[in-house]
Amino acid sequence: MAKKDLDWANIGFAYHVTDKRYVSNYKDGKWDAGTLIDDPNVTLNESACVLQYCQQVFEGLKAYTWEDGSVVCFRPDLNADRIYESAQRIEMPPFPKEQFIDAVDQVVKANIDWVPPYGSGASLYLRPYEFGTGVVIGVKPATEYQFRIFTTPVGPYYKGGATPIAILVSDFDRAAPRGTGSVKAGLNYAMSLHSSVLAHQAGYAENLYLDPATRSYVEETGGSNAIFVDADGKLVVPKSPSILPSITRRSIVYIAEHYLHLTVDERPVKFEEIKGFKECGLCGTAAVISPVGRIVNGEEEILLPSGMEKAGEVIGELYNTITGIQSGKIEAPEGWIHHVC
């Protein structure tokens, strides 16, 4: 077999139907062994719980080709942990963590020709997800579930890749004060779609959400966590119970402390503080790190000193280091790289 004939450097962040996907079903109190299938379509009863009450959680991770031709995934054990915890919060039977890693291995190997070649700037995106297939009509959890993983080769999440973007402070809230903001569930992302469309129509790449209780603290965007660099060069990372616990953000904090020897300040961050910060970036599996040059809040415009031409010094170093680790150019901390084949 050979790599698919794609323009790897220009595929964008889009869905491509690949060869195989992994499927496992939960019935009678247990998960089956799981299998690989060809059909990309999902067949559900019209009253399936996922359709009626949005009982669904998901993940996102990537596979990379290294220079020696091997294929690896970046910290899939943390994805296994997070979807396990997300499922518990939505009253779903968690998918076993060891089976999750095995499913990742199976689906990557089965789609090996879709893993972009080394040096292309692209990767194979994996989307694990679990949803309620059991029929319900009253408001309650389902009794049957399905877990799946599909793959698609992708380029940068934000158009322009590492070129700074402009973001808009949303008038809407992403999550409730004691709701499910920290859970990676489809219902949270549905909440962000309307404001995302409005932001895109106004020419912005993304929304920035403030805390739902006081609207004075920075939360995150519709698809990424936010990080900042203050005037003293410290990495400032917003902390909130309604922010999604990003695996990329967690990795960036470690890299900042142990690779770049920066001081990291994880704490609640008031929006007003941004006016004194030097740099901003959005981080997540899909985006990795996308620099932000401009933040608009109503009539107020904040221009980060790092500018709109290129990433600031710290955000740029963080980006280069984490992508270097993912691509095998920089030695990774123990346990961060999972070798598939």
Residue, then its C-alpha position, 0 to 999 in steps of 0.5 A: m500500500a502507498k500514501k493517498d494521493l492528496d495535496w497534503a500541504n493544502i488539505g485544510f481542516a476538513y472531513h475525508v472518508t477514510d478506509k476504516r472506523y472502529v465500533s464497539n457497542y454497550k448492551d446488557g451492562k458491558w462493552d463488546a470486543g469492538t471491531l473495524i468496519d467499512d461503513p461511515n454511516v451510523t444507523l439509529n432509532e428515531s428515539a435514540c437518546v443521543l437524538q432526543y437528549c444529546q447524551q454524547v461525549f467525544e475526544g480529539l487526538k492526532a497521529y503523526t508520521w516521524e522522519d524514520g517512517s514510524v507513526v505515533c500518537f500524542r498522549p492518547d492516555l490522557n484522551a482515554d482518561r478525559i472521555y472516561e470522566s466525561a462519560q461519567r458526568i453525562e451518566m454514560p458507561p465509561f469506555p475502558k481505558e485500555q480498550f480505548i488505546d487498543a482501538v486507537d492502535q487498530v484504527v490508525k493501523a487500518n488507515i495508515d495510508w491516510v497518515p500524512p507524510y513527514g514534513s507535510g505539516a498535516s496529521l491524521y485526526l482521530r475523533p473518538y466519541e460515545f453516544g446513547t443509542g438506546v431508545v428513550i422518550g422520558v428524560k433519562p439515560a439510555t441503556e445502550y451505547q455505542f463507541r466509535i473512532f473515525t479518522t481524517p487527515v487534516g491541516p491547520y484548524y485556523k486558516g493561516g496556521a501560525t499567523p495571528i488571528a483576531i477574536l471577538v468577545s462573545d455576548f453569550d455564555r458558553a457554560a453555566p456556573r455549575g454546569t458541564g463546561s469542563v466536560k467534552a460533550g457535544l452539548n457544550y459545543a452546540m451552545s457555541l454555534h450561534s455566537s461562532v457564526l456571528a463572529h465569523q460573519a463579522g470577520y473574526a476567527e473565534n469567540l472569547y467567552l467570559d465567565p458566566a457568573t460575573r462576565s469579568y474573567v476570561e474563560e476560553t473560546g468555542g474550540s480552544n483554551a486561551i493562554f497569555v504572556d504578561a509584561d514580565g514574560k510569565l505564562v498566564v493560564p486562565k483557571s476556572p471550573s467551567i473551562l475544558p481541561s485541555i490536554t494541549r494546555r496541560s502539555i504547554v504548561y509543562i513545556a513552559e516550565h521544564y523546557l523554556h524555564l518560564t514562570v507559569d501562573e495558573r489562576p483566574v484571569k480578569f479580562e481587564e488584565i489582557k490590556g497589559f499582556k504582551e501575547c495571547g494564544l489559543c491552544g487545543t488538539a486541533a489548533v495546537i497553538s494559534p497566536v492572537g493579535r487582536i481582541v475586540n469587546g464591543e467598541e473596545e479593541i485590544l491590540l497585543p504588542s506581539g502584533m498581527e504579522k507573526a507569533g510573539e516570542v514566547i507563543g512562538e517558542l511554545y509552538n515550536t517546542i510542542t510541534g517539535i515533540q509531536s514530530g520527533k524533532i525534540e525529545a519528549p517527556e516520558g510517556w508522552i509519545h505512543h508508538v503505533c507502528 
